Amino acid sequence: MLITTTNSIEGSRIVEYLGLVDGEAIMGANIFADMFAGIRDVIGGRSGAYEKELRKAKEVALREMEEKAARMGADAIVGVDLDYDSITLEKGGGMLMVTVCGTAVRLAR
């Protein structure tokens, strides 16, 4: 299924708008990875643990949205918006959240 942030698909004509579809993923980051990520952030390095979790959360959210669109009979999802956020827990550590939303469409054949 084609998933795009644009509102149209070059070379294709949208014949039906089926409705909004979304997906979300909230993933916990390992407490030790959190601690070392904080140290790396202080010295200017990249946090591989966070990057890996963000990629995984994005894939989960996109897959969930795509499955919803497929159940609606969609050929594509247009106007997709991805949002990233973090949630800090009271006792340390945190959660990574990815939400994604778009419009499921049917294309001319």
C-alpha positions in Angstrom: 0.0 0.0 0.0 1.3 3.4 -0.9 1.6 5.7 2.1 2.5 9.4 1.5 2.6 12.7 3.3 1.3 14.5 0.2 -2.4 15.1 -0.5 -2.2 13.6 -4.0 -0.4 10.8 -5.8 1.3 11.8 -9.1 0.0 9.8 -12.0 -3.0 8.4 -10.0 -6.5 9.8 -9.5 -8.2 9.4 -6.1 -11.8 8.3 -6.8 -13.0 7.8 -3.2 -12.0 9.1 0.2 -12.7 6.4 2.7 -11.9 8.2 6.0 -9.3 8.9 8.5 -7.0 6.1 9.7 -4.5 6.2 12.5 -1.9 4.2 14.4 0.0 4.6 17.6 2.8 3.0 19.4 4.1 3.6 22.9 7.4 1.9 23.7 9.4 1.8 26.9 13.1 2.5 26.7 15.4 0.3 28.8 16.4 2.1 32.0 20.1 1.4 31.4 19.8 2.6 27.8 18.1 5.8 29.2 20.9 6.4 31.6 23.7 6.0 29.0 21.7 8.0 26.4 21.6 10.9 28.9 25.4 10.7 29.3 25.9 10.6 25.5 23.5 13.6 25.1 25.7 15.6 27.5 28.9 14.9 25.5 27.1 15.5 22.1 26.9 11.9 20.9 23.9 10.1 19.3 21.7 7.8 21.3 21.5 4.5 19.4 19.1 3.0 21.9 16.5 5.8 21.4 16.9 5.8 17.7 16.3 2.1 17.6 13.2 2.4 19.7 11.9 5.4 17.7 12.3 3.4 14.4 10.5 0.4 15.9 7.6 2.6 17.3 7.3 4.3 13.9 7.1 0.9 12.1 4.4 -0.3 14.5 2.3 2.8 14.2 2.5 2.8 10.4 1.7 -0.9 10.2 -1.4 -0.4 12.4 -2.6 2.5 10.2 -2.0 0.5 7.0 -4.0 -2.5 8.4 -6.9 -0.3 9.2 -6.8 1.2 5.7 -6.7 -2.2 4.1 -9.8 -3.3 6.1 -11.6 -0.3 4.6 -10.6 -1.4 1.1 -8.0 1.4 0.5 -5.3 1.4 -2.1 -3.3 4.2 -0.5 -3.1 6.6 2.5 -2.5 10.3 1.7 -1.8 13.3 3.9 0.0 11.3 6.5 1.3 13.1 9.6 3.7 11.6 12.0 4.2 12.9 15.5 6.8 11.9 18.1 6.7 12.5 21.8 8.3 11.3 25.0 6.7 10.6 28.3 8.8 10.9 31.5 7.8 8.5 34.3 7.8 9.6 37.9 10.4 6.9 39.0 12.8 7.6 36.1 12.9 6.2 32.7 10.5 7.1 30.0 8.3 6.0 27.2 8.5 6.9 23.5 5.3 7.6 21.6 4.6 7.8 17.9 1.2 8.6 16.4 0.4 8.6 12.8 -2.7 9.7 10.9 -3.8 10.0 7.3 -6.7 9.6 4.9 -7.5 6.2 3.4 -8.3 6.5 -0.3 -9.3 4.3 -3.3 -7.5 5.0 -6.6 -8.8 4.8 -10.1 -7.8 1.5 -11.8 
